[in-house]
Amino acid sequence: MSELECILANVDATMKMEGMPLTEEDKNRILDCLTGKSTFDNEIKKIIEKFSKK
């Protein structure tokens, strides 16, 4: 298992324990941040915008 896969598996397991399992979209978003395709700040802004629209 690569380091990125290990990080993602740990985050997924933690979120499952909290009752909030990751979706495939969530996993892809995290991988994009870990590989430098995006930043966590940018992705957080996108999520806030998505759920703030009414």
PyMOL Python script that loads the backbone (N, CA, C, O; Angstrom):
from pymol import cmd

cmd.read_pdbstr("""\
ATOM      1  N   MET A   1       0.854  -1.172   0.000  1.00  0.00           N
ATOM      2  CA  MET A   1       0.000   0.000   0.000  1.00  0.00           C
ATOM      3  C   MET A   1       0.900   1.235   0.000  1.00  0.00           C
ATOM      4  O   MET A   1       1.829   1.341   0.801  1.00  0.00           O
ATOM      5  N   SER A   2       0.613   2.160  -0.905  1.00  0.00           N
ATOM      6  CA  SER A   2       1.416   3.386  -0.978  1.00  0.00           C
ATOM      7  C   SER A   2       1.100   4.284   0.216  1.00  0.00           C
ATOM      8  O   SER A   2       0.114   4.080   0.925  1.00  0.00           O
ATOM      9  N   GLU A   3       1.948   5.271   0.417  1.00  0.00           N
ATOM     10  CA  GLU A   3       1.748   6.203   1.524  1.00  0.00           C
ATOM     11  C   GLU A   3       0.412   6.945   1.384  1.00  0.00           C
ATOM     12  O   GLU A   3      -0.299   7.139   2.369  1.00  0.00           O
ATOM     13  N   LEU A   4       0.076   7.358   0.152  1.00  0.00           N
ATOM     14  CA  LEU A   4      -1.193   8.064  -0.071  1.00  0.00           C
ATOM     15  C   LEU A   4      -2.385   7.165   0.225  1.00  0.00           C
ATOM     16  O   LEU A   4      -3.365   7.600   0.830  1.00  0.00           O
ATOM     17  N   GLU A   5      -2.298   5.912  -0.203  1.00  0.00           N
ATOM     18  CA  GLU A   5      -3.384   4.965   0.066  1.00  0.00           C
ATOM     19  C   GLU A   5      -3.535   4.733   1.562  1.00  0.00           C
ATOM     20  O   GLU A   5      -4.651   4.598   2.063  1.00  0.00           O
ATOM     21  N   CYS A   6      -2.422   4.686   2.271  1.00  0.00           N
ATOM     22  CA  CYS A   6      -2.452   4.496   3.717  1.00  0.00           C
ATOM     23  C   CYS A   6      -3.109   5.690   4.409  1.00  0.00           C
ATOM     24  O   CYS A   6      -3.933   5.513   5.307  1.00  0.00           O
ATOM     25  N   ILE A   7      -2.748   6.892   3.996  1.00  0.00           N
ATOM     26  CA  ILE A   7      -3.354   8.104   4.561  1.00  0.00           C
ATOM     27  C   ILE A   7      -4.855   8.099   4.317  1.00  0.00           C
ATOM     28  O   ILE A   7      -5.643   8.353   5.228  1.00  0.00           O
ATOM     29  N   LEU A   8      -5.243   7.808   3.087  1.00  0.00           N
ATOM     30  CA  LEU A   8      -6.671   7.802   2.746  1.00  0.00           C
ATOM     31  C   LEU A   8      -7.422   6.729   3.532  1.00  0.00           C
ATOM     32  O   LEU A   8      -8.532   6.972   4.007  1.00  0.00           O
ATOM     33  N   ALA A   9      -6.829   5.551   3.671  1.00  0.00           N
ATOM     34  CA  ALA A   9      -7.468   4.470   4.429  1.00  0.00           C
ATOM     35  C   ALA A   9      -7.638   4.870   5.893  1.00  0.00           C
ATOM     36  O   ALA A   9      -8.665   4.567   6.500  1.00  0.00           O
ATOM     37  N   ASN A  10      -6.646   5.543   6.462  1.00  0.00           N
ATOM     38  CA  ASN A  10      -6.746   5.980   7.856  1.00  0.00           C
ATOM     39  C   ASN A  10      -7.832   7.033   8.037  1.00  0.00           C
ATOM     40  O   ASN A  10      -8.598   6.981   8.999  1.00  0.00           O
ATOM     41  N   VAL A  11      -7.897   7.986   7.116  1.00  0.00           N
ATOM     42  CA  VAL A  11      -8.936   9.020   7.189  1.00  0.00           C
ATOM     43  C   VAL A  11     -10.311   8.377   7.040  1.00  0.00           C
ATOM     44  O   VAL A  11     -11.238   8.705   7.780  1.00  0.00           O
ATOM     45  N   ASP A  12     -10.440   7.466   6.086  1.00  0.00           N
ATOM     46  CA  ASP A  12     -11.721   6.788   5.859  1.00  0.00           C
ATOM     47  C   ASP A  12     -12.152   6.006   7.100  1.00  0.00           C
ATOM     48  O   ASP A  12     -13.317   6.059   7.493  1.00  0.00           O
ATOM     49  N   ALA A  13     -11.223   5.287   7.712  1.00  0.00           N
ATOM     50  CA  ALA A  13     -11.548   4.502   8.911  1.00  0.00           C
ATOM     51  C   ALA A  13     -11.976   5.404  10.064  1.00  0.00           C
ATOM     52  O   ALA A  13     -12.929   5.100  10.781  1.00  0.00           O
ATOM     53  N   THR A  14     -11.274   6.500  10.232  1.00  0.00           N
ATOM     54  CA  THR A  14     -11.617   7.448  11.298  1.00  0.00           C
ATOM     55  C   THR A  14     -13.007   8.032  11.079  1.00  0.00           C
ATOM     56  O   THR A  14     -13.801   8.126  12.016  1.00  0.00           O
ATOM     57  N   MET A  15     -13.297   8.420   9.851  1.00  0.00           N
ATOM     58  CA  MET A  15     -14.605   8.997   9.557  1.00  0.00           C
ATOM     59  C   MET A  15     -15.718   7.966   9.740  1.00  0.00           C
ATOM     60  O   MET A  15     -16.803   8.304  10.215  1.00  0.00           O
ATOM     61  N   LYS A  16     -15.456   6.710   9.367  1.00  0.00           N
ATOM     62  CA  LYS A  16     -16.452   5.647   9.572  1.00  0.00           C
ATOM     63  C   LYS A  16     -16.752   5.465  11.054  1.00  0.00           C
ATOM     64  O   LYS A  16     -17.906   5.276  11.437  1.00  0.00           O
ATOM     65  N   MET A  17     -15.714   5.520  11.890  1.00  0.00           N
ATOM     66  CA  MET A  17     -15.918   5.375  13.335  1.00  0.00           C
ATOM     67  C   MET A  17     -16.789   6.495  13.890  1.00  0.00           C
ATOM     68  O   MET A  17     -17.498   6.311  14.879  1.00  0.00           O
ATOM     69  N   GLU A  18     -16.729   7.642  13.254  1.00  0.00           N
ATOM     70  CA  GLU A  18     -17.530   8.789  13.692  1.00  0.00           C
ATOM     71  C   GLU A  18     -18.912   8.805  13.038  1.00  0.00           C
ATOM     72  O   GLU A  18     -19.696   9.728  13.258  1.00  0.00           O
ATOM     73  N   GLY A  19     -19.208   7.782  12.233  1.00  0.00           N
ATOM     74  CA  GLY A  19     -20.518   7.693  11.595  1.00  0.00           C
ATOM     75  C   GLY A  19     -20.640   8.524  10.332  1.00  0.00           C
ATOM     76  O   GLY A  19     -21.749   8.800   9.877  1.00  0.00           O
ATOM     77  N   MET A  20     -19.502   8.930   9.754  1.00  0.00           N
ATOM     78  CA  MET A  20     -19.499   9.763   8.555  1.00  0.00           C
ATOM     79  C   MET A  20     -18.574   9.166   7.490  1.00  0.00           C
ATOM     80  O   MET A  20     -17.522   9.733   7.198  1.00  0.00           O
ATOM     81  N   PRO A  21     -18.961   8.033   6.914  1.00  0.00           N
ATOM     82  CA  PRO A  21     -18.079   7.405   5.925  1.00  0.00           C
ATOM     83  C   PRO A  21     -17.860   8.305   4.715  1.00  0.00           C
ATOM     84  O   PRO A  21     -18.741   9.074   4.331  1.00  0.00           O
ATOM     85  N   LEU A  22     -16.683   8.200   4.123  1.00  0.00           N
ATOM     86  CA  LEU A  22     -16.353   9.017   2.955  1.00  0.00           C
ATOM     87  C   LEU A  22     -17.028   8.471   1.701  1.00  0.00           C
ATOM     88  O   LEU A  22     -17.135   7.259   1.512  1.00  0.00           O
ATOM     89  N   THR A  23     -17.476   9.375   0.861  1.00  0.00           N
ATOM     90  CA  THR A  23     -17.985   8.990  -0.451  1.00  0.00           C
ATOM     91  C   THR A  23     -16.802   8.895  -1.404  1.00  0.00           C
ATOM     92  O   THR A  23     -15.693   9.306  -1.064  1.00  0.00           O
ATOM     93  N   GLU A  24     -17.032   8.359  -2.588  1.00  0.00           N
ATOM     94  CA  GLU A  24     -15.967   8.308  -3.596  1.00  0.00           C
ATOM     95  C   GLU A  24     -15.520   9.726  -3.947  1.00  0.00           C
ATOM     96  O   GLU A  24     -14.335   9.975  -4.170  1.00  0.00           O
ATOM     97  N   GLU A  25     -16.477  10.647  -3.993  1.00  0.00           N
ATOM     98  CA  GLU A  25     -16.151  12.053  -4.277  1.00  0.00           C
ATOM     99  C   GLU A  25     -15.230  12.616  -3.188  1.00  0.00           C
ATOM    100  O   GLU A  25     -14.274  13.332  -3.487  1.00  0.00           O
ATOM    101  N   ASP A  26     -15.522  12.289  -1.930  1.00  0.00           N
ATOM    102  CA  ASP A  26     -14.673  12.730  -0.823  1.00  0.00           C
ATOM    103  C   ASP A  26     -13.263  12.170  -0.972  1.00  0.00           C
ATOM    104  O   ASP A  26     -12.278  12.891  -0.815  1.00  0.00           O
ATOM    105  N   LYS A  27     -13.178  10.887  -1.274  1.00  0.00           N
ATOM    106  CA  LYS A  27     -11.874  10.229  -1.409  1.00  0.00           C
ATOM    107  C   LYS A  27     -11.074  10.846  -2.554  1.00  0.00           C
ATOM    108  O   LYS A  27      -9.871  11.073  -2.422  1.00  0.00           O
ATOM    109  N   ASN A  28     -11.732  11.113  -3.663  1.00  0.00           N
ATOM    110  CA  ASN A  28     -11.050  11.736  -4.804  1.00  0.00           C
ATOM    111  C   ASN A  28     -10.580  13.143  -4.460  1.00  0.00           C
ATOM    112  O   ASN A  28      -9.494  13.558  -4.866  1.00  0.00           O
ATOM    113  N   ARG A  29     -11.397  13.871  -3.716  1.00  0.00           N
ATOM    114  CA  ARG A  29     -11.048  15.229  -3.301  1.00  0.00           C
ATOM    115  C   ARG A  29      -9.803  15.200  -2.416  1.00  0.00           C
ATOM    116  O   ARG A  29      -8.900  16.019  -2.589  1.00  0.00           O
ATOM    117  N   ILE A  30      -9.752  14.274  -1.483  1.00  0.00           N
ATOM    118  CA  ILE A  30      -8.596  14.147  -0.590  1.00  0.00           C
ATOM    119  C   ILE A  30      -7.348  13.782  -1.387  1.00  0.00           C
ATOM    120  O   ILE A  30      -6.280  14.355  -1.172  1.00  0.00           O
ATOM    121  N   LEU A  31      -7.482  12.831  -2.303  1.00  0.00           N
ATOM    122  CA  LEU A  31      -6.335  12.442  -3.129  1.00  0.00           C
ATOM    123  C   LEU A  31      -5.833  13.600  -3.983  1.00  0.00           C
ATOM    124  O   LEU A  31      -4.626  13.766  -4.161  1.00  0.00           O
ATOM    125  N   ASP A  32      -6.754  14.399  -4.509  1.00  0.00           N
ATOM    126  CA  ASP A  32      -6.349  15.584  -5.287  1.00  0.00           C
ATOM    127  C   ASP A  32      -5.511  16.524  -4.432  1.00  0.00           C
ATOM    128  O   ASP A  32      -4.530  17.093  -4.913  1.00  0.00           O
ATOM    129  N   CYS A  33      -5.886  16.689  -3.184  1.00  0.00           N
ATOM    130  CA  CYS A  33      -5.137  17.566  -2.287  1.00  0.00           C
ATOM    131  C   CYS A  33      -3.777  16.962  -1.940  1.00  0.00           C
ATOM    132  O   CYS A  33      -2.766  17.665  -1.917  1.00  0.00           O
ATOM    133  N   LEU A  34      -3.759  15.672  -1.673  1.00  0.00           N
ATOM    134  CA  LEU A  34      -2.509  15.017  -1.305  1.00  0.00           C
ATOM    135  C   LEU A  34      -1.504  14.969  -2.455  1.00  0.00           C
ATOM    136  O   LEU A  34      -0.295  14.954  -2.224  1.00  0.00           O
ATOM    137  N   THR A  35      -2.001  14.946  -3.690  1.00  0.00           N
ATOM    138  CA  THR A  35      -1.105  14.883  -4.842  1.00  0.00           C
ATOM    139  C   THR A  35      -0.774  16.258  -5.408  1.00  0.00           C
ATOM    140  O   THR A  35       0.004  16.363  -6.357  1.00  0.00           O
ATOM    141  N   GLY A  36      -1.356  17.321  -4.836  1.00  0.00           N
ATOM    142  CA  GLY A  36      -1.043  18.669  -5.265  1.00  0.00           C
ATOM    143  C   GLY A  36      -1.901  19.193  -6.403  1.00  0.00           C
ATOM    144  O   GLY A  36      -1.637  20.281  -6.916  1.00  0.00           O
ATOM    145  N   LYS A  37      -2.926  18.446  -6.814  1.00  0.00           N
ATOM    146  CA  LYS A  37      -3.820  18.918  -7.875  1.00  0.00           C
ATOM    147  C   LYS A  37      -4.716  20.045  -7.373  1.00  0.00           C
ATOM    148  O   LYS A  37      -5.229  20.840  -8.160  1.00  0.00           O
ATOM    149  N   SER A  38      -4.898  20.106  -6.061  1.00  0.00           N
ATOM    150  CA  SER A  38      -5.721  21.135  -5.437  1.00  0.00           C
ATOM    151  C   SER A  38      -5.174  21.359  -4.037  1.00  0.00           C
ATOM    152  O   SER A  38      -4.251  20.672  -3.600  1.00  0.00           O
ATOM    153  N   THR A  39      -5.753  22.329  -3.340  1.00  0.00           N
ATOM    154  CA  THR A  39      -5.365  22.552  -1.944  1.00  0.00           C
ATOM    155  C   THR A  39      -6.567  22.277  -1.054  1.00  0.00           C
ATOM    156  O   THR A  39      -7.712  22.337  -1.500  1.00  0.00           O
ATOM    157  N   PHE A  40      -6.294  21.976   0.200  1.00  0.00           N
ATOM    158  CA  PHE A  40      -7.388  21.732   1.127  1.00  0.00           C
ATOM    159  C   PHE A  40      -8.240  22.992   1.289  1.00  0.00           C
ATOM    160  O   PHE A  40      -9.466  22.911   1.372  1.00  0.00           O
ATOM    161  N   ASP A  41      -7.588  24.152   1.332  1.00  0.00           N
ATOM    162  CA  ASP A  41      -8.339  25.410   1.458  1.00  0.00           C
ATOM    163  C   ASP A  41      -9.277  25.612   0.268  1.00  0.00           C
ATOM    164  O   ASP A  41     -10.428  26.012   0.444  1.00  0.00           O
ATOM    165  N   ASN A  42      -8.795  25.339  -0.926  1.00  0.00           N
ATOM    166  CA  ASN A  42      -9.608  25.492  -2.123  1.00  0.00           C
ATOM    167  C   ASN A  42     -10.803  24.545  -2.102  1.00  0.00           C
ATOM    168  O   ASN A  42     -11.921  24.938  -2.435  1.00  0.00           O
ATOM    169  N   GLU A  43     -10.565  23.311  -1.714  1.00  0.00           N
ATOM    170  CA  GLU A  43     -11.648  22.324  -1.673  1.00  0.00           C
ATOM    171  C   GLU A  43     -12.675  22.662  -0.601  1.00  0.00           C
ATOM    172  O   GLU A  43     -13.872  22.450  -0.799  1.00  0.00           O
ATOM    173  N   ILE A  44     -12.223  23.183   0.524  1.00  0.00           N
ATOM    174  CA  ILE A  44     -13.152  23.597   1.583  1.00  0.00           C
ATOM    175  C   ILE A  44     -14.039  24.725   1.075  1.00  0.00           C
ATOM    176  O   ILE A  44     -15.244  24.733   1.328  1.00  0.00           O
ATOM    177  N   LYS A  45     -13.449  25.675   0.361  1.00  0.00           N
ATOM    178  CA  LYS A  45     -14.237  26.778  -0.202  1.00  0.00           C
ATOM    179  C   LYS A  45     -15.287  26.262  -1.170  1.00  0.00           C
ATOM    180  O   LYS A  45     -16.424  26.735  -1.161  1.00  0.00           O
ATOM    181  N   LYS A  46     -14.918  25.294  -2.008  1.00  0.00           N
ATOM    182  CA  LYS A  46     -15.870  24.716  -2.964  1.00  0.00           C
ATOM    183  C   LYS A  46     -17.039  24.045  -2.246  1.00  0.00           C
ATOM    184  O   LYS A  46     -18.190  24.190  -2.658  1.00  0.00           O
ATOM    185  N   ILE A  47     -16.746  23.319  -1.184  1.00  0.00           N
ATOM    186  CA  ILE A  47     -17.798  22.626  -0.433  1.00  0.00           C
ATOM    187  C   ILE A  47     -18.737  23.643   0.217  1.00  0.00           C
ATOM    188  O   ILE A  47     -19.958  23.488   0.173  1.00  0.00           O
ATOM    189  N   ILE A  48     -18.158  24.683   0.819  1.00  0.00           N
ATOM    190  CA  ILE A  48     -18.978  25.723   1.466  1.00  0.00           C
ATOM    191  C   ILE A  48     -19.883  26.386   0.438  1.00  0.00           C
ATOM    192  O   ILE A  48     -21.067  26.597   0.701  1.00  0.00           O
ATOM    193  N   GLU A  49     -19.337  26.716  -0.731  1.00  0.00           N
ATOM    194  CA  GLU A  49     -20.140  27.331  -1.788  1.00  0.00           C
ATOM    195  C   GLU A  49     -21.262  26.394  -2.242  1.00  0.00           C
ATOM    196  O   GLU A  49     -22.396  26.829  -2.443  1.00  0.00           O
ATOM    197  N   LYS A  50     -20.944  25.125  -2.402  1.00  0.00           N
ATOM    198  CA  LYS A  50     -21.928  24.144  -2.871  1.00  0.00           C
ATOM    199  C   LYS A  50     -23.120  24.056  -1.915  1.00  0.00           C
ATOM    200  O   LYS A  50     -24.270  24.018  -2.351  1.00  0.00           O
ATOM    201  N   PHE A  51     -22.840  24.024  -0.619  1.00  0.00           N
ATOM    202  CA  PHE A  51     -23.914  23.836   0.341  1.00  0.00           C
ATOM    203  C   PHE A  51     -24.515  25.144   0.856  1.00  0.00           C
ATOM    204  O   PHE A  51     -25.508  25.122   1.583  1.00  0.00           O
ATOM    205  N   SER A  52     -23.927  26.274   0.487  1.00  0.00           N
ATOM    206  CA  SER A  52     -24.480  27.562   0.876  1.00  0.00           C
ATOM    207  C   SER A  52     -25.517  28.059  -0.111  1.00  0.00           C
ATOM    208  O   SER A  52     -26.321  28.930   0.219  1.00  0.00           O
ATOM    209  N   LYS A  53     -25.508  27.512  -1.326  1.00  0.00           N
ATOM    210  CA  LYS A  53     -26.483  27.930  -2.346  1.00  0.00           C
ATOM    211  C   LYS A  53     -27.867  27.446  -1.960  1.00  0.00           C
ATOM    212  O   LYS A  53     -28.053  26.307  -1.531  1.00  0.00           O
ATOM    213  N   LYS A  54     -28.847  28.349  -2.126  1.00  0.00           N
ATOM    214  CA  LYS A  54     -30.220  27.970  -1.773  1.00  0.00           C
ATOM    215  C   LYS A  54     -31.136  28.213  -2.921  1.00  0.00           C
ATOM    216  O   LYS A  54     -32.335  27.957  -2.819  1.00  0.00           O
TER     217      LYS A  54
END
""", "prot")
cmd.dss("prot")
cmd.show_as("cartoon", "prot")
cmd.util.cbc("prot")
cmd.orient("prot")
